């Protein structure tokens, strides 16, 4: 009896809230609107959400009452709308082959077309900082557009990159470009007329979304989950942590001080605690009705561009659970343990599953780098064991993770030579 109690106690200490067997955990849907035209992105400013749909243009939604969002107006440019940003009373739209267009929305019911600049590639996303808009221009890198007069948009600088730019974030003197299969590019923009290629890091997947905060950059890396990079030295970005959502496609990310909110396509909204960036932990999720492609956050409300829907979600329970340490709450869970632990050269991992799942069992070092994959594919209900041998690894702490859309668990192990 004592031995069983001790094992369960240790398991709870190291299970980072990942026990997913229902449609949601610690996230509540506040409201949802059905929209046509393949909803792909969203940004929020004041009392309004600006929702971008591939084939239906810009929807302006009144969110002053988050429980009862109201459709105010729609602007259809006649082409694809991939992204957008708001600065004051002007919205800047990324219009694929038609570049960037400015709309005045001081009267949200009647958006007014201002200027347009046709970028040489395909404008995928745009972000505004000061008097400039920075455009992720698919196939043509970063374009810098002066927007001080939104009636006359003018390109003042550019930097072609080797990949296919999908998203961009700006923090301080740098722009961070999600450059597709080429990973992250760090671009100096002290002089917007002459952007400088400062550094890069080739992520293991396809960089489709990016957010920056302080000295860290968060990359939605498509089929390789969320990657966290330290950019304190911009010329030499390096990975500090990751969270692999495994079977899903991370396409967009928004961050606050301690949390990352990931649009995970078919797996909906994922809430990841990042207070320790070396070991991000999922603390909540919501399996949305569509496919989550875009995400924005304000306070404890998260706004999701969800293919056929626009959704508003309350994440206050997930945030509170992370901050008070009560992460491991679930109705159905996987048990993962290791023996011996600590160990010298090899340890046996025991896994107990309540049902058949598809997933993988992988080992990570403290930087989030994968050092071994022990199991992958279909996993049977019941108990199983696998042996982890470590002849090539240095002494230290490692984490074994069960990763699947349905169930997850983590066990900390320590190698002592």
Long-range contacts (C-beta under 8 A, 24 or more apart in sequence): 7-337, 10-337, 11-335, 11-336, 11-337, 11-411, 12-328, 14-410, 14-411, 14-412, 15-327, 15-328, 15-333, 15-409, 15-410, 16-273, 16-279, 16-281, 16-282, 16-283, 16-327, 16-328, 16-410, 17-273, 17-281, 17-282, 17-283, 17-284, 17-321, 17-322, 17-327, 17-328, 17-329, 18-281, 18-282, 18-402, 18-407, 18-408, 18-409, 18-410, 19-328, 19-329, 19-330, 19-332, 19-333, 19-334, 19-407, 19-408, 19-409, 20-282, 20-285, 20-330, 20-405, 20-406, 20-407, 20-408, 21-330, 21-331, 21-332, 21-333, 21-354, 21-406, 21-407, 22-331, 22-332, 23-286, 23-287, 24-284, 24-285, 24-286, 24-287, 25-284, 25-285, 25-286, 25-318, 25-329, 25-330, 26-271, 26-283, 26-284, 26-315, 26-317, 26-318, 26-321, 26-329, 27-269, 27-271, 27-284, 27-285, 27-286, 27-302, 27-313, 27-314, 27-315, 27-317, 27-318, 28-286, 28-313, 28-314, 28-317, 29-286, 29-311, 29-312, 29-313, 29-314, 30-66, 30-67, 30-301, 30-312, 30-313, 30-314, 31-66, 31-67, 31-68, 31-69, 31-311, 31-312, 32-289, 32-306, 32-309, 32-310, 32-311, 32-312, 33-61, 33-69, 33-71, 33-309, 33-310, 33-311, 34-308, 34-309, 35-59, 35-308, 35-309, 35-310, 36-308, 38-307, 38-308, 39-290, 39-293, 39-294, 39-305, 39-306, 39-307, 39-308, 39-309, 39-310, 40-81, 40-82, 40-83, 40-293, 40-294, 40-305, 41-81, 41-82, 41-83, 41-84, 41-125, 41-252, 41-293, 41-294, 41-305, 42-294, 42-295, 42-296, 42-303, 42-304, 42-305, 42-310, 43-84, 43-85, 43-86, 43-296, 44-86, 44-296, 44-298, 44-303, 45-86, 48-72, 48-105, 48-108, 49-296, 49-303, 49-310, 50-84, 50-86, 50-91, 50-105, 51-305, 51-310, 52-81, 52-82, 52-83, 52-84, 52-93, 52-94, 52-294, 52-305, 53-81, 54-80, 54-81, 54-82, 55-80, 56-81, 57-81, 58-84, 58-91, 58-93, 58-103, 58-111, 59-310, 60-105, 60-108, 60-109, 60-111, 61-310, 62-108, 63-303, 63-312, 66-301, 66-312, 69-310, 69-312, 72-108, 72-109, 73-108, 73-109, 73-110, 73-111, 75-103, 75-111, 75-113, 77-101, 82-122, 82-123, 82-124, 82-125, 83-123, 83-124, 83-125, 83-126, 83-136, 83-167, 83-294, 84-126, 85-126, 85-127, 85-128, 85-133, 86-128, 87-128, 87-147, 90-114, 90-147, 90-150, 92-126, 92-128, 92-133, 92-147, 92-150, 93-126, 94-123, 94-124, 94-125, 94-126, 94-135, 94-136, 95-123, 96-122, 96-123, 96-124, 97-122, 97-123, 98-123, 99-123, 99-135, 100-126, 100-133, 100-135, 100-145, 100-153, 102-147, 102-150, 102-151, 102-153, 104-150, 114-150, 114-151, 115-149, 115-150, 115-151, 115-152, 115-153, 116-153, 117-145, 117-153, 117-154, 117-155, 119-143, 119-155, 121-165, 124-165, 124-166, 124-167, 125-166, 125-167, 125-168, 126-168, 127-168, 127-169, 127-170, 129-170, 132-156, 132-189, 132-192, 134-168, 134-170, 134-175, 134-189, 135-168, 136-165, 136-166, 136-167, 136-168, 136-177, 136-178, 137-165, 138-164, 138-165, 138-166, 139-164, 139-165, 140-165, 141-165, 141-177, 141-179, 141-185, 142-168, 142-175, 142-177, 142-185, 142-187, 142-195, 144-189, 144-192, 144-193, 144-195, 146-192, 156-192, 156-193, 157-191, 157-192, 157-193, 157-194, 157-195, 158-195, 159-187, 159-195, 159-196, 159-197, 161-185, 161-197, 163-207, 166-207, 166-208, 166-209, 167-207, 167-208, 167-209, 167-210, 167-220, 167-252, 168-210, 169-210, 169-211, 169-212, 169-217, 170-212, 171-212, 171-213, 171-214, 174-198, 174-212, 174-231, 174-234, 176-210, 176-212, 176-217, 176-231, 177-210, 178-207, 178-208, 178-209, 178-210, 178-219, 178-220, 179-207, 180-206, 180-207, 180-208, 181-206, 181-207, 182-207, 183-207, 183-219, 184-210, 184-217, 184-219, 184-229, 184-237, 186-231, 186-234, 186-235, 186-237, 188-234, 198-234, 198-235, 199-231, 199-233, 199-234, 199-235, 199-236, 199-237, 200-237, 201-229, 201-237, 201-238, 201-239, 203-227, 208-250, 208-251, 208-252, 209-250, 209-251, 209-252, 209-253, 209-263, 210-253, 211-253, 211-254, 211-255, 211-260, 213-255, 213-257, 216-240, 216-277, 218-253, 218-255, 218-260, 218-274, 219-253, 220-250, 220-251, 220-252, 220-253, 220-262, 220-263, 221-250, 222-249, 222-250, 222-251, 223-248, 223-249, 223-250, 224-250, 225-250, 226-250, 226-253, 226-260, 226-262, 226-272, 226-280, 227-368, 228-274, 228-277, 228-280, 228-368, 230-277, 239-367, 239-368, 239-369, 240-277, 240-278, 240-367, 240-368, 241-274, 241-276, 241-277, 241-278, 241-279, 241-280, 241-367, 241-368, 242-280, 242-364, 242-368, 242-369, 243-272, 243-280, 243-281, 243-282, 243-368, 244-362, 244-370, 244-401, 244-403, 245-270, 245-403, 245-405, 246-359, 246-360, 246-403, 246-404, 246-405, 247-358, 247-359, 247-404, 247-405, 248-405, 251-292, 251-293, 251-294, 252-292, 252-293, 252-294, 252-295, 253-295, 254-295, 254-296, 254-297, 254-302, 255-297, 256-297, 258-319, 258-322, 258-323, 259-283, 259-315, 259-318, 259-319, 259-322, 261-295, 261-297, 261-302, 261-315, 262-295, 263-292, 263-293, 263-294, 263-295, 263-304, 263-305, 264-292, 265-291, 265-292, 265-293, 266-291, 267-292, 267-405, 268-292, 268-304, 268-306, 269-295, 269-302, 269-304, 269-313, 271-302, 271-315, 271-318, 271-319, 273-322, 273-327, 275-322, 278-366, 278-367, 278-368, 279-366, 279-368, 279-399, 280-368, 281-322, 281-327, 281-410, 282-408, 283-318, 283-319, 283-321, 283-322, 283-327, 284-315, 284-317, 284-318, 284-321, 286-313, 332-407, 333-407, 333-409, 334-402, 334-407, 334-408, 334-409, 335-409, 336-361, 336-400, 336-402, 336-409, 336-410, 336-411, 337-411, 338-388, 338-400, 338-411, 338-413, 341-411, 341-413, 341-414, 342-413, 342-414, 342-415, 342-416, 343-390, 343-413, 343-414, 343-415, 343-416, 344-415, 344-416, 344-417, 345-389, 345-390, 345-391, 346-387, 346-388, 346-389, 346-390, 347-387, 347-388, 347-390, 347-413, 348-385, 348-386, 348-387, 348-388, 349-374, 349-385, 349-386, 349-387, 349-388, 349-400, 349-411, 350-383, 350-384, 350-385, 351-375, 351-379, 351-383, 351-384, 351-385, 351-386, 351-402, 352-382, 352-383, 353-379, 353-380, 353-381, 353-382, 353-384, 353-407, 354-381, 354-407, 355-381, 356-380, 356-381, 357-404, 357-406, 357-407, 358-404, 359-402, 359-403, 359-404, 359-405, 359-406, 359-407, 359-408, 360-402, 360-403, 360-404, 361-386, 361-400, 361-401, 361-402, 361-403, 362-400, 362-401, 362-403, 363-388, 363-398, 363-399, 363-400, 363-401, 363-413, 364-398, 364-399, 364-400, 364-401, 365-396, 365-398, 365-399, 366-396, 366-397, 366-398, 366-399, 371-398, 374-400, 379-404, 388-413, 390-415
